[in-house]
Amino acid sequence: MQLRADGERRPRGARALLRLVALSSLLAAALPGVTAQAARLVSAKGSQPGGYGRIVLAFDVPVAVKARVAGTILTLNFGQTVGAFSERIAAGMPDFVSIVRRDPDGSALRLALQRGYRVNVQEAGEQVFVDLLPESWAGLPPPLPPETIAELARRAREAEAALKASKPPPPPRPVAAEISNAPGRTRISLRLPRDTQPVFEEAEDGQRLTLAGAWRIDDQAARGRLKPEIGSIHVENDGAGARLTAIPATGVRVETGRDAEEAVIDFLWTPPAAAKAEAGSEGQKAAAADTAKPAAAKTETVAAAPAAEAAKAPAVKPETRATEPPPRRAGSGLVFPFAKSVPAALFERAGIATLVFETAEPIAIPPPGTTGLVPLGPPQRVGNLTLLRFNMPSGSLVDLLPISEPHGWELAAGDVVAPSESLVVKRASGGKGRVAVGVALPDPGSVTWLDLDGERVAVVTAGPARRAGVPKPQRFVDFELLPSRVGLAVLANADDLAVRPDIDGISIERENGVVVSGITRTPEPPVAEAGDLVVERETWEPARRGDIGAMLRQKYAAAAEASNAERSAARLALAKALMANGLDIEALGVLTVAAAEDPVLDAEAQTTLMRGIVTARIGRLDEAEKILSAGRFARNPEARLWRGWIAARQGRWAAADASLNAGMAVLERYPEDISAPFYADASEASAELGDWDGALRTIRAATLGADALTRDRATLLRARIDEAKGGVAAALESYENLEAKAQRPVAAAASLRATMLAQGLHKIDTEEAIDRLETLTLTWHGGATEAETLGMLGRLYTEAGRWRQVFVTARRANILAPEAPATRAMQDAAQVLFEDLFLGERAASLGGVEALALYFDFKEFAPIGRRADEIVRRLADRLVALDLLDSADELLDHQVAHRLTGPARASVAARLATIRLMEGKPLEAYKVLEETHLPSLSEDLRRARALLRARALSDLSRTDLALETIEGESGPDAERLRADILWTARRWREAGEAHEALLGDIWRGRKPLDEAGRSDVIRAGIAYGLAGESLGLERLKAKFAGPMADGPDARTFALLTRSDAPRTPAFRDAARRATSAETLGAFLAEYRKRYPEAAVPERGSDGTASRAEASGTPTPKG
């Protein structure tokens, strides 16, 4: 027989019933799919039928219960932890029980009895019956209720049958209950598959949604978010299915519905007028978001179509190689006859023309004749090629022409060259999918590598049918295409460069691919023949001789006295005379009057060209370029020349080089003092593009008839060429001479370059270079020199670690010359430095106050996108560490309101809510969390926001909502917060139990407690004392008397656990201090431990040692 709690034995009938119960439990446990879960006490009721008291504990799973009586205290120990529950024991049996308390750790239930009783415990499945029998009780203990016995028998039979022929039930599928708000409506939505049909039915006090089968409704996202004045929801999940009951508040109605994706339950009410306006704004945002998604998808679909069509397009067949050249007789050049058609090539490098024939026939060198072409040596044989090299004649062009009488080639020299095709470079695909470069060379011959003056050059010959070449050098990272009239010459800059014949020309490749840009340069349009010029030596030079004033008065008079038919011509002549003498503004005025009175004159191209040139000469460059770029001037050489002049003034050197070279022939008809600056501009453009040989050739013409300023410019360019070619000593000497003697614009540029070169050669240190450049910024303003000086000064400031001066200089350069290349480069460098100061290695060395000052003074240098958001987050941490909470609030509020979306916005909103809690603004913290709520966030972010929301609600005295928000959350931070909420609400008994639960089983170690542990014990004791909880005080004393005995709070603890403690002044003083103590700091400390990357630092901590500066890797954003 089994012993009862009072030592008596159970009768045989009870033992049979117990065996039945055990069989039912065993069978239920053996069923597949049944998993162990934490027990939950569904109900605890008390009753007092005739002569005894009965306690009925109903669990959701079988739980072993042991009873122990000590005096008038009954302790019911559970076999496992049991969650919180509502009980009606004392109310149902007041004659037997006076107080009922659950242990904070959920392991026991303690009852204060009215007197001593004998206890009998009977377990029946999920129910446990505890009978309190008087000492005078005689006979058998009270039996179980008949319905309980019948239920156990039925369950045993069903379990036995299910064990024999059951299949494992599928695990329940979770479906989240999401909540969304709009004015006048709160919606609970569940996303369901199309084939799932929910059942909606009326409930006693609302509407119920039922999902039959293996479903589990998860209301975690909606928990605590439904306002009590709207209603509430209740979720039940069991083996039969899941049910969600919506209970509306007074004045609220409930509607249900099902569409293709969701089942919804709407709480509806009439919103105020202000809410309607807000609803319109929210609706527009949602509509914009919904519209953006299909639009993006449509764009993606349409964009894929052309690629697919291109893949299906047939490949272009290569052109058939022509073998016969056009008929042409030999001229006065060097004639090389051959018995059959011979591929050839002619290219230029460093002033030397190289002629190549692909033939084994011997070659005789003809006499130079009038060409002046004398070979530098006898013909050279390299493989199948024969080479001849010539010095390029001064002032002449060299061309290679196919001839038919006799059959062969003619090398000619003269002022013009015959028309030929320009080879176009394009991106191609090499072996293994590597990037290559293709050149569509018609009728290519063989490829041969030559060693010319220490340089590797690949020469590709071409047949005579279609002459094609490279009109000007084309430079790439890995190679350079040399200028050629026939064939192709490739100068290698990489050892593994390969040049191969391809199906449609020549392919240039490397093992790992060549480095090319995404856009190929289109060939320059051919230049038309120059007709009448606006600026011409024959008309300008006479206009500048003799008595200029008398001449101009005469032309003024002629224009005034001319007839209507002759007046326009007279005015045009006057305008040219004014231009020739530098009176450009007056000339423009005359042109404007003439064009206004004569529409025919205004429509003439020469008049428009003249207006464009004079507009450029007076400095209105943008307006002049617009005039000169008209379609009718696209091939006009003089217009292109002046467009190049404008581009040079604006620092657009690639455009200047192309336009100036295209119009260079016009300069022969210009006066020397006018043409010299154009030659200087062309030379400078070549130098800026790295073509030092081209710059050296052009600079000679810039000194003919030039004024002092242009001559100084030429000298400066020669010094730059010397520096580029390694003559740094001579270059430095020239710079210093120019700095002392040249015209002021050139002297300023020379001073800049002398400083840069001297600092690069370590002849002066960084500080001296900074002093020189700072002086130069004070003595010279304007043009590219000032922009380059500021750029160099910014680099030196960076080397010296003078961060503020770097940004001040970059800002100044951006104001003075925003379009200058040096300014753009400095702006980019300043942005990189700014990012490194806040996110890179330099962040650790930057003080907190200095970092804040740099950010707020130079925030325009902050990067865009996620990196900028990370800088703001780090800066907010620095502000919090310096106790500048209002500034941190302002920064993060701007991020949330204007910058971020989605999970990233929700994450930053959590940081902002933390700061507002620290500021004592719980309502604003709650609002920002509500405004940034999203139903699908990562678990860590959702949990962190739930804790902050609960804390804000607690500070707003919304205790029940706060507790509901963190219901089901576990962990030290959640338990700490729950205890703080109860403490703030002055729910003393629950607060005491919560603080006691924080300590766990640390009391078993019998070791002294740390400061946090002692604080929790003291708070628990004060809470129990204020609540009048003698049971709690006794339990607390039993657990912590030993650990607290040796600590600094031993006397306080002894005072708090006295039976008469609440009536003593010392207790009231301790309670007053404890209740007024601030609890946010302890909560945030636990919060930081759980979320170190998402939490802000401690308020008022040292900014330079904060976590925001110590971390070097940005936190990824959702």
TORVOFI-259326 format. One record per residue (C-alpha): x, y, z; residue in one letter. Coordinates in steps of 0.001 Angstrom, whole numbers, plus 500000, padded with zeros to 6 digits. Each point is the difference from the previous one (the first is absolute). Layout:
XYZa
...
This chain:
500000500000500000m
501116503576499294q
500592502378502865l
498097503242500263r
501484503262501168a
498881499244503551d
501553496486499989g
496825497941499427e
499735497433497181r
497767500239496953r
497220497369499441p
500116497531497121r
497457501933497943g
502225503033500061a
502956497937498892r
498017498644497021a
499034503534499060l
503592501108500200l
501057497172497699r
497350501151497530l
501274503554500206v
503603498846499534a
499044497960496949l
498238503001498471s
503015502235500616s
502423497388498653l
498014499493496824l
499675503736499445a
503748500438500408a
500700497144497591a
497986501556497167l
502196501388497189p
500154503745499765g
499415500632503703v
502792502227501289t
500903501146503490a
499021503596500763q
500146502268503023a
497008499337502232a
497244502567500344r
497526500090502889l
496691500514498269v
497929500486503132s
500262499704503777a
496679499834501848k
499036499338503575g
496787498658501487s
498836498769503393q
497440497192499635p
498674498372503126g
502657499787502671g
503211500467497962y
501682502361497534g
500981499101496444r
502517501745497742i
499811499116496284v
503094500869497928l
499483499620496231a
503199499974497874f
500392499806496239d
502282496938500421v
500340497478502839p
502056501461502862v
501234498205503130a
498988501853503170v
501405499375503466k
498460501430503167a
501884501038503132r
498447501497503139v
502036502098502430a
497810501373502761g
497197501841498250t
501919500410496711i
499227497552497198l
502575499822497212t
499069498338496724l
503193499255498070n
499652499415496268f
502181497589498082g
500894502812497576q
499777503754499579t
496438501204499592v
499127503346498485g
497928502737501597a
496292499336500391f
496810501361501497s
498622498161503021e
496759499981502015r
501071497742502817i
499665502284503007a
496709501427498714a
498550496514499529g
501015498568503383m
500378502880502503p
499504497647502967d
503141498089499101f
502405502419498170v
500719503660500687s
502848500875497585i
501360498385496828v
503374500957498509r
501990498627497076r
503802499829500314d
501691502458497583p
501846497181498248d
496706498114499385g
501131496850501790s
497518500024502903a
496746501328501374l
499778501106503642r
496730500178501917l
499374501440503460a
497492497649501754l
497491501043502627q
501136497057502157r
501855496685499662g
498550497452497579y
500830496593498614r
500749500158496265v
499077497457497330n
501291500434496393v
498446498165497033q
501287500394496430e
497570499420497138a
501597500758496652g
500428503767499663e
498067500587503207q
501252499767503552v
497566499839502949f
501342501173503356v
497620499257502900d
500348501716503398l
498561497654502597l
499352500993503613p
501946498201502680e
496738498315501029s
499395498507496570w
499259496251500100a
499648497541497154g
501168500027496417l
501130503206498303p
497467501683497726p
499877498360496534p
500561501678496652l
496944501437498284p
498176497411497838p
500306502155496864e
503771500122500482t
500221496230500255i
497831499591496899a
502104502494498068e
503216498217500943l
498593496648498923a
498851501435496664r
503341501600499337r
501797496776500847a
497916498089497471r
500512502634497327e
503713500187500656a
500339496246499789e
498126499943496690a
502007502897498630a
503222498273500944l
499052497004497892k
498939501647496766a
500962503664499895s
502278501903497711k
502217502711501316p
497995503214499924p
501639502760498011p
501642502762502007p
497835503084500249p
500714502624497378r
500519503465501488p
498046502952498697v
500745503465501336a
497231502321501121a
501098503436498773e
498455503257501113i
499714503198497972s
498363503302500843n
498170502644498005a
497612502730501084p
496759498312500966g
501373496489499443r
502325497497501652t
500559496838497990r
501136496584501176i
501206498074496934s
501190496435499493l
501737499026496768r
498617496620498909l
500430497752496962p
497244500254497425r
498721496481500753d
499573500698503724t
496470501015500958q
499607501616503407p
496689499783501804v
498493503219501363f
497299499685502636e
498323502057502662e
501396499679503514a
498441501062503260e
501625503390499979d
501463500390496505g
501101498117496894q
502055496802499881r
502303498830497174l
500702496254500008t
502700498164498048l
499339496279500143a
502945497635499889g
503704500440500659a
500165503747500459w
501476502224502663r
499128503695500129i
502952502073501197d
498781503279501516d
503409501150501158q
500200502886497485a
496554501281501041a
500425499456503721r
499591503208501963g
499353502066496872r
496182499990500098l
498771502907502100k
497511499045502737p
497529502664498852e
499788498150496648i
499761496411501223g
502058496896500569s
500856496693498370i
500329496557501498h
501871497106498319v
499572496304500704e
502201497326498416n
499485496273500518d
500003496743498089g
496617500683498404a
501127503252498442g
500479503660500824a
497464502632500966r
500196503772500205l
497183501837501752t
499578503753499433a
498187501768502848i
499052503623499149p
499697502762502563a
496884502089500410t
499210502014496863g
502256497835497788v
498711497457497502r
501776497014498489v
499978498934496347e
501683496960498452t
501055499112496474g
502159497772497823r
501838500932496801d
502503498147497844a
502818500295502529e
498677500992503410e
497289499439502538a
499239503259501784v
498125501169503065i
499319503739500110d
499187502066503084f
498022502976498641l
498975503263501605w
499363503581498959t
503266501974500031p
500259503731500813p
500449502471497144a
503718500408500663a
500540496275499517a
498402500142496558k
502600502483498748a
502787497790501370e
498423496998498276a
500288501737496649g
503741500528500452s
500622496393501038e
497942498725497097g
502062501995497523q
503232498545501392k
498674496454499765a
498768500574496436a
503384501357498960a
501772496978501467a
497583497593498280d
500380501814496665t
503804499917500186a
500192496205500234k
498234499083496707p
501730502877498249a
503412498629500962a
498997496521498852a
498794501373496683k
503237501840499464t
502002496867500642e
497921497965497525t
500233502552497229v
503730500491500514a
500648496303499458a
498326499940496564a
502658501828497946p
502744497765501403a
498059496911498973a
499414501373496521e
503662500880499677a
500973496465500923a
497752498640497225k
501342502425497334a
502183498338497376p
503714500677500132a
501324502582497554v
502072498350497350k
503453501421499420p
500515501921496821e
501611498208497149t
503635500939499672r
500656502134496974a
503213499301498132t
500241502675497340e
500928503608500904p
498362502904498200p
501928501020496848p
502561502772500650r
503238501029498344r
503194500698501910a
500775503594500930g
503095501840501202s
500417497987503207g
502144496959500796l
498677497117497868v
500340496374501144f
498951497656497148p
499114496336500637f
499141497085497760a
496747499323501875k
497780501640502607s
501970500480503241v
498427500882503393p
501640503015501612a
499843502285503044a
501126503554500734l
499978501404503548f
501687502763502001e
501693500012503419r
502035502840501569a
500507501859496690g
501087496883498075i
497879498420497250a
500350496222499667t
499152498389496641l
499313496240500030v
499528497624497045f
498943496383500428e
502063498438497232t
503086497895499392a
500922501974496844e
503108502189500238p
499229503693500328i
501978502741498290a
499982503431501629i
498981502627497405p
501554503501499996p
498274502527502297p
499160502433497231g
498033502976501210t
498521498164503009t
503020500418502253g
499469496449501292l
503375498366500698v
500025496623501798p
501853499756503281l
501722496834498847g
499786497061497620p
496863497823499927p
499668497647502993q
498608496470499835r
497839498841502934v
498250496715499245g
497895500489496876n
500218503785500270l
502343502564498477t
500357503289501940l
501054503475498943l
500116502937502430r
499924503726499116f
500190503267501913n
496708501863499725m
500634503107497843p
499305503292501753s
496684501570499014g
498989497083497746s
497756496991500268l
500988496483498861v
497593497662498223d
500147496507498452l
497932499528496839l
499329496863497897p
500893500379496283i
499269497899496944s
502561501429497564e
502378498512501019p
498336497522502349h
501013500754503613g
500032502862502546w
501045503676499999e
501305501822503098l
499062503688499610a
500586503163502047a
498099503268499759g
497550502421501581d
496956497772499614v
499262496302500149v
497576497902497994a
496700499044501645p
499964496673501827s
497847498143502514e
500442500509503730s
500268496767501959l
497422499693502789v
500845498324503311v
497238497976501631k
499551497737503000r
500188496300499155a
500000496631501750s
503261498094500186g
500826496474501047g
498221498619503108k
497597502932499895g
502720502552500838r
499649503621498899v
501903500759496791a
500275502843497492v
499112499571496332g
501149502116497051v
498113499554496722a
503074500126497726l
498994499196496392p
502038497367498160d
502518499383502847p
503315498313499409g
502259498293502537s
500824501132503557v
503691500474500845t
501595501250503219w
502856502512499543l
502554501405502437d
500265503695499106l
502264502099502207d
499334497728502983g
496209499977499530e
497859496970499014r
497788500880497061v
497632497582498254a
499615500883496311v
497046498798497940v
500288500540496268t
497017500594497728a
499237499562496320g
499682502884497545p
496273499619499245a
498654502122502887r
502466502310501687r
499282500427503721a
502056501268502917g
500011501676503398v
499950503812499542p
501304500845503492k
501410498116503012p
497470498083502057q
501213499117503486r
498712497198502183f
501260498614503297v
501624496922498444d
500986501286496558f
500052502964497598e
498917500163496364l
502661501986498107l
498990502439497228p
499993498179496660s
498957500622496384r
499867496325499013v
499741496976502267g
500166499919503784l
502821500492502545a
499445499018503641v
502480501169502669l
499880497512502907a
499920501222503600n
499513496464501373a
502248496983499556d
497159497544499311d
498237502125497371l
498893497923496990a
499023501353496560v
498216497453497791r
498079499995496691p
496263499634500595d
496995499221497839i
499283503686499379d
503406501609500519g
502525499958502861i
499485498978503653s
502158501398502841i
499904497863503151e
501655499175503325r
499899496843502089e
497692501621502592n
498336502470497609g
500967503515498991v
498886503106501884v
497635502063497856v
497215502485500542s
496401499232499218g
499658502519497162i
502062500054496812t
501011503363498633r
498300500860496729t
502271501378497268p
500091503745499558e
497928501242497048p
502099501195497075p
500740503705499864v
498677502049497128a
502198502266497913e
500504503407501557a
498365502825498031g
499789503624501119d
501221500397503555l
498834502401502677v
503597500494501147v
502423500231497079e
503474501457499752r
499315501875496732e
497165502081501509t
501125500269503624w
503547501221499552e
499080503061497870p
497282500887502524a
502630500216502743r
502468502267498142r
500216503801499913g
497589502356501730d
497503497505501393i
497721502658501441g
499661501767496643a
499377496713498249m
497236499045502427l
498387503461499699r
500035499641496263q
498291496580500188k
497452501354502475y
499191502803497596a
499808497624497059a
497571497763501866a
497859502978501010a
499887501545496513e
499577496768498016a
496804499309498147s
497621497290501142n
501461497549497503a
503603500642501064e
499534500648503710r
500236496384501171s
503318499425498198a
501390503239501443a
498956499030503509r
501557496531499577l
503283501592498922a
499869502329503003l
499414497063502354a
503022498133498575k
502187503080500418a
498872500358503616l
500760496307500628m
503449500338498424a
500840502735502488n
498676498198503055g
496739501966500292l
497890496864500202d
497101501392502034i
499590502859497543e
500176497537497118a
497249497906501555l
497836503104500342g
500428500836496309v
499178496398499013l
496893500006502174t
498680503238498426v
500786498794496477a
498285496641500538a
496927501659501515a
499501502226496938e
500978497444497336d
498409496509500455p
501867498727496950v
503332500958501574l
498917498442503307d
499270496678498270a
503397499770498286e
502396497408501436a
502965502419499885q
498168502539502160t
499008497341502547t
503556498634500068l
501353503504500542m
497538500551502867r
501090496720501590g
503714500900499780i
499597503498501390v
497780498640502805t
502779497552500877a
502627502778499959r
498061502059502568i
499838496989502360g
496378498842499588r
501161496450499366l
496776498027500480d
498032502283497710e
502775499922497404a
500231496205500046e
496246499744499453k
500285502222496916i
503049498212498585l
498534496537500611s
497050500534497640a
499514497270497440g
501210502079497052r
503360500525501736f
500607496304500770a
502644499681497226r
501080503641499878n
503736500067500865p
499992503511501461e
496996499248502194a
501683496807501225r
503196501940500696l
498159502452502249w
498046497195501673r
503372498513500910g
501109503397501340w
496888500129502211i
500513496410501212a
503600500830500949a
498801502958502082r
497546497695501777q
502585497268500651g
498306497438497707r
503258498815498509w
498786496999498003a
497453502136498151a
502543502778499605a
502590497628498510d
497540498586497459a
498601503370498903s
503328501863499869l
501644497277497918n
496993499940497662a
500267503743499366g
503782500282500071m
500270500691496251a
498071503250500472v
502752501460502175l
502291500395496996e
497702502827498838r
499780501647503430y
502296502823501168p
502898498611502003e
499033501796503215d
496501498458499723i
501145496492499014s
502692499708502704a
497530499524502912p
498209497325497957f
503256498082499531y
500688500388503732a
496531498658500802d
500528497038497662a
503345499237501623s
498508500229503491e
497110497726498996a
502467497384498738s
501959500295503245a
496879499603502135e
499126496836498050l
503520498604500423g
501096500474496370d
503339501638500814w
501419499527496509d
496988501708498478g
500295502826502506a
503663500477499129l
499258500142496239r
497256502590500419t
501781502231502485i
502525501179497412r
497294501843498075a
498676501662503148a
503026502270500311t
499809501564496511l
498687503543500312g
498724499283503525a
499694502516502753d
501844499671503331a
497210498058501676l
499833497396497240t
503794499620499970r
499944499421503742d
497260497398499514r
502201498241497437a
502929499984502422t
497776498563502726l
498824497252497645l
503602499122499101r
500779499687503713a
496996497686500440r
501228497886497076i
503456499794501587d
498429498899503285e
497912497341498254a
503032498611498184k
502144499792503136g
501880503290499900g
498781501048503418v
503010502141500874a
499695502095496840a
496232500202500454a
500354501227503591l
502489502649498939e
497661501207497228s
497065500150502420y
501992502096502454e
501164502394497249n
496458500419498742l
498744500570503538e
502432502909500316a
499820501574496504k
496919498877498038a
496668501725499515q
497819499651503078r
497637497225498767p
502938497853498893v
502021500883503098a
497145498738502208a
499772496730498068a
503788499597500135a
499993500620503762s
497425497250500446l
501947497507497912r
503311500910501638a
498491499338503426t
498480496709498893m
503237498791498416l
502209501142502892a
497760498277502518q
499957496832497878g
503821500043499850l
500142500520503805h
501815503297499570k
497391501614502265i
497839498405502694d
496227499945500155t
499673503006502311e
502158502206497766e
497996498892496950a
496793500922501839i
501421503447500864d
500925500647496354r
496609498927498676l
498104501969502646e
501938503080498895t
499150499237496379l
496271499760500804t
500206503522501408l
501933501514497105t
498296498342497007w
496320499425499241h
498206498584497003g
500444497379497326g
501256496449500199a
503028501081502025t
497904500940503029e
497975496779499809a
503156497857499696e
501646501919502858t
497045499300502263l
500006496347498917g
503701499610500820m
499501501828503285l
497198497600500922g
502281497001499393r
502728501505502163l
497521500778502778y
498933496344499910t
503607498840500337e
500455502368502964a
496774498829501693g
498397503457499917r
496467498736499313w
498123503266500423r
502240501798497530q
499426497208497469v
496243500531500017f
500248503794500113v
502273499922496946t
497706497594498130a
497003502207500746r
501870503074498780r
501049498281496782a
496423498877499388n
498812503604500284i
502745501498497805l
500253497385497217a
497351497277500364p
500548498558496502e
503796499828500114a
501482496456499880p
502233500820502980a
496943501072502005t
498098496823499138r
502990497882500949a
500369501868503292m
496276499642500694q
500263496238499508d
503075499787502249a
498268502068502703a
496983497685499936q
502251496944500336v
501840501664502909l
496706500949501678f
498786496414499826e
503321498673501312d
499930502433502936l
496662498603501154f
500012496393498772l
503613499095499268g
503283499635501831e
500274503716500814r
496757499912502020a
501720498619503109a
502421502944500146s
497306502657499603l
498716501503503225g
496297500144500699g
499693503794500015v
502209500338496916e
497940497407498152a
496761501818500775l
501460503335498925a
501285498567496715l
496695498352499189y
497757502965500705f
502379502455498285d
500626497886496883f
497064497617499663k
499805500693496245e
503019497670499603f
498160497051501526a
499441497054497627p
496576499044498800i
498044496826500592g
500624497442502711r
503469501306500866r
498515503419500794a
497389498365502196d
502752498109501821e
501905503244500618i
496867501564501485v
499529496974502260r
503598500217501226r
499630503735500491l
496851499527502030a
501945497614502237d
502652502666500524r
497306502533500873l
498451497663502556v
503425499294501467a
500447503781500410l
496510500309501556d
498695502013497017l
496767498060499710l
498004502704498226d
502507500167497142s
500078496207499687a
496189500024499966d
499974502561497173e
502474498024497888l
498213496662500251l
496572501598499617d
501076501394496615h
501192496548498970q
496706498393500952v
497812502710498492a
501816500654496712h
502806497564499250r
499240496374500835l
497383497424499096t
499188496442500965g
501919498065502654p
502835502568500041a
497494502682501013r
498562497748502698a
503495499321501370s
500961503679500230v
496577500768501494a
500847497613502838a
503168501983500715r
498013503242499857l
497426498586502420a
502809499064502411t
501317503563499945i
496531501416500593r
499522497694502960l
503302501301501368m
498704503560499438e
496857499222501974g
497731500141496929k
498164496657500061p
497076501231497893l
502302501058497154e
501896496699500322a
496710498095499739y
498900502047496963k
503169499397498008v
499751496247500659l
496371499972498869e
500704502039496859e
502785497636498905t
498267496716500787h
500430497248497411l
498423496547500246p
503011498093498661s
503237500881501783l
502890497858501125s
499372498347503349e
502719501971501798d
498724503347498706l
496372499136500741r
500877498973503533r
502141503096500650a
497190502279498827r
497493498120502146a
502110500589503108l
500344503709499256l
496287500301499259r
499138498317503271a
502328502312501908r
498390503062498379a
496512498719500843l
501088499397503568s
501279503557500315d
496615501147498650l
498255497989502768s
498528497552497456r
501065497066502123t
497710497324498579d
500922500807496395l
503671500031500940a
499771496571501595l
497990498660497070e
502632501267497564t
502766497901501539i
497799497042500860e
501839496893498955g
503399501711499829e
502788498512502087s
503553500867500870g
501657502230502603p
499081503223498208d
496333499057499651a
499770498807503595e
501700503164501227r
497563502105497996l
497012498052501313r
501168500614503565a
500481503724499270d
496509500272498506i
498417498419503058l
502124502143502320w
499035503195498152t
496324498993500179a
500382499399503773r
498620496495499652r
502106499004502943w
499342496299500355r
500602499312496297e
503005502345500004a
501511498139502938g
499509496651498291e
501501501362496763a
503122501309501769h
500334496735501882e
499736498106496712a
502866502088498586l
502293498418502561l
499185496440498910g
501717497329502047d
503057502079500883i
499040499593503639w
500937496312499830r
503677500880499733g
499982501717503381r
502525502529498700k
499913503783500513p
497954501796497372l
501244502720497695d
498569503502500051e
497286499253497417a
498931496868501863g
499836501820503352r
497936502765498409s
497495497462498683d
499724498330503430v
499418503356501710i
497363500964497436r
498255496648500389a
499978500406503805g
498600503551499792i
497334498896497501a
498885497084502199y
499927502289503036g
497884502625498218l
497660497272498737a
499714498412503454g
501292496696498607e
501138498042502979s
500364496822497927l
502274501770497558g
502115501520502761l
500427496649501693e
501028498367496742r
502418502849499208l
501528499780503444k
500423496236499731a
501771500295496668k
502235503036500452f
500740500320503676a
503351498271499463g
501151501780496805p
498986503414501387m
501543499492503445a
503539500939498954d
499115502860497676g
499753503752500580p
496174499788499958d
499733497355502750a
498388502375502528r
497541501338497441t
498992496453499014f
499531498990503623a
497801503043500555l
497857499324496903l
499322496364500918t
498809500722503536r
496328499244500557s
499344503565501211d
502281501655497418a
497326501990498090p
499084501881503174r
503549501255500686t
501330503413498824p
503143498351498638a
497886497853497665f
498055503006498788r
503235501881499328d
501471497040498036a
496757499616498048a
499970503710499142r
503555499844498666r
499317496840498010a
496754501175498417t
501551503289498906s
503040498308498477a
500292500069496207e
499710496570498331t
500696500901496350l
503755499696500401g
499818496381501166a
497630499122497154f
502256501608497379l
503027498216501459a
498296496639499406e
498820501220496597y
503580500841498976r
501193496561501055k
497403498350497749r
500278502436497053y
503512501536500122p
499911501166496371e
496481501450500092a
500137501840503337a
501304503494500592v
502918500454502430p
499561500973503606e
498939503596500470r
502850502311500887g
502734497396499474s
503363501004498528d
499368500711496312g
503485499138498809t
499803496512501503a
496431499236498972s
499097496960498022r
499058502173497049a
503632500959499508e
501620496721500949a
498123497998497365s
501402500173496493g
497378497974498121t
496565501484499268p
496955498161501241t
498057498478497038p
496589501569499502k
496859498183499184g
